Amino acid sequence: MAEAGKQVTVLERRTRLGGRTRAMRVESVDDVPDNGRHVIASGYMHLFRYLDSIGTRQFVAFPRGGTLRWPDGRKADVRTTGIRAVRTLLGVHPDMSPIDRLRSARATLRLGWQCLRRPEDLADLTTEQWFQRVGMPAAAREALWDWMALSIAAEPVQRGSVVAAQVVKMPKATFSQVLGTHGLRQPQRTSVPTLVPAGDWTATDWSATMESAVQSAARAVDLLLELPSEP
Ligand SMILES: Cc1cc2nc3c(=O)[nH]c(=O)nc-3n(C[C@H](O)[C@H](O)[C@H](O)COP(=O)(O)OP(=O)(O)OC[C@H]3O[C@@H](n4cnc5c(N)ncnc54)[C@H](O)[C@@H]3O)c2cc1C
């Protein structure tokens, strides 16, 4: 709204800004850990647009890789960039057979395609049902997909809706987007044109994440800017 030249008034009931994304002192670890922003997905387009607007995007850096370790001591490198990222997507589980890798490649392509062209019933599926539908092999899920889905959706794959996301054991942290909750979310457009709710709990493409909060705000702003200017 401010970028569009509108005057904005912020009313905040707490004595600080930031809502649930804040740093807090934890004496037991002698540190100031971040709360409410542990996972940032590269697909958080609206969040990055917001970070650009406040000049902090350069402080977000994605890891180029890491190491998966199994309890029996085996380990595998995962990479997020370059040709080795493709290998990671095809499956890095030490028990994967060549057939599993082919199945994993086919399932990964299906996942990508269905992200671009969402099936009508996606919100009615658990993440596990979605993985089963695309034929993702168990080893590929164990090595990559299940924990990735858990970190984004903050729900075990058996419970979380595919159209979901996000983290941490804290009362009222975020709502739990299990199956059946997608249609309950309030759209930004209401019967009162000048009243447009925004927040991670409103209807967006994401579950209760920072991206959902910023996407809802972008939609709310678009609706407000459609209104005729006051004389
Ligand atoms: C522990 C934890 C971990 C999380 N981890 C992640 C993560 O890894 N990745 C991720 O993307 N998201 C994460 N989230 C979620 C993310 O923090 C929220 O989705 C995001 O902050 C929601 O933004 P919001 O603006 O919708 O709501 P909030 O951040 O809750 O902001 C709402 C603001 O409105 C104020 N307010 C409420 N009522 C009133 C009133 N009546 N009058 C005036 N002010 C009022 C509140 O004080 C608050 O400041 C986490 C959240 C928690 C709690």
The ligand as a Gaussian input file, in Angstrom:
#p B3LYP/6-31G(d) Opt

LIG

0 1
 C        7.676000     -21.569000      16.506000
 C        7.307000     -21.167000      15.101000
 C        8.067000     -21.621000      14.043000
 C        7.740000     -21.265000      12.738000
 N        8.571000     -21.672000      11.717000
 C        8.311000     -21.235000      10.463000
 C        9.187000     -21.585000       9.411000
 O       10.166000     -22.268000       9.602000
 N        8.887000     -21.138000       8.158000
 C        7.797000     -20.373000       7.900000
 O        7.595000     -19.974000       6.743000
 N        6.945000     -20.039000       8.897000
 C        7.174000     -20.441000      10.164000
 N        6.334000     -20.101000      11.174000
 C        5.106000     -19.410000      10.821000
 C        5.303000     -17.915000      10.644000
 O        5.974000     -17.370000      11.734000
 C        3.908000     -17.340000      10.514000
 O        3.233000     -18.006000       9.450000
 C        3.920000     -15.854000      10.198000
 O        4.619000     -15.130000      11.179000
 C        2.454000     -15.378000      10.145000
 O        2.440000     -14.000000       9.899000
 P        1.090000     -13.226000      10.154000
 O        1.377000     -11.789000       9.811000
 O       -0.024000     -13.918000       9.468000
 O        0.767000     -13.384000      11.716000
 P        1.651000     -12.966000      12.975000
 O        3.127000     -13.139000      12.675000
 O        1.084000     -13.735000      14.116000
 O        1.370000     -11.416000      13.143000
 C        0.120000     -10.975000      13.601000
 C        0.356000      -9.707000      14.424000
 O       -0.917000      -9.132000      14.737000
 C       -0.891000      -8.717000      16.079000
 N       -2.281000      -8.657000      16.568000
 C       -3.117000      -9.711000      16.754000
 N       -4.307000      -9.268000      17.195000
 C       -4.227000      -7.913000      17.254000
 C       -5.142000      -6.896000      17.631000
 N       -6.392000      -7.190000      18.012000
 N       -4.732000      -5.609000      17.575000
 C       -3.475000      -5.288000      17.177000
 N       -2.554000      -6.226000      16.817000
 C       -2.935000      -7.523000      16.849000
 C       -0.059000      -9.751000      16.800000
 O        0.454000      -9.233000      18.013000
 C        1.048000     -10.017000      15.756000
 O        2.156000      -9.144000      15.908000
 C        6.607000     -20.459000      12.501000
 C        5.833000     -20.006000      13.566000
 C        6.181000     -20.350000      14.856000
 C        5.372000     -19.804000      16.009000

